[in-house]
Amino acid sequence: MDAKICDRCGKFCEEKDSTQIRVGFCQYEYFDLCKDCRLWLLHELGKKEKWEEEV
């Protein structure tokens, strides 16, 4: 079983449960997130998008 460590919370997660996020435009950085941190990120991005629409 392959496992990865979440870059946000440090929990171990199975590779199949890990989500790899690519950040950047020219040079990419990759982050591995567990299911909980992935849901947190999606929630935060939704709040940011809503805030941008209001401004």
Secondary structure as the mmCIF struct_conf table of DSSP 4:
data_model
#
loop_
_struct_conf.conf_type_id
_struct_conf.id
_struct_conf.beg_label_comp_id
_struct_conf.beg_label_asym_id
_struct_conf.beg_label_seq_id
_struct_conf.end_label_comp_id
_struct_conf.end_label_asym_id
_struct_conf.end_label_seq_id
STRN STRN1 ALA A 3 ILE A 5
TURN_TY1_P TURN_TY1_P1 ASP A 7 CYS A 9
STRN STRN2 PHE A 12 GLU A 14
HELX_RH_3T_P HELX_RH_3T_P1 GLU A 15 ASP A 17
STRN STRN3 THR A 19 VAL A 23
BEND BEND1 PHE A 25 GLN A 27
STRN STRN4 GLU A 29 LEU A 33
HELX_RH_AL_P HELX_RH_AL_P1 LYS A 35 GLU A 54
#
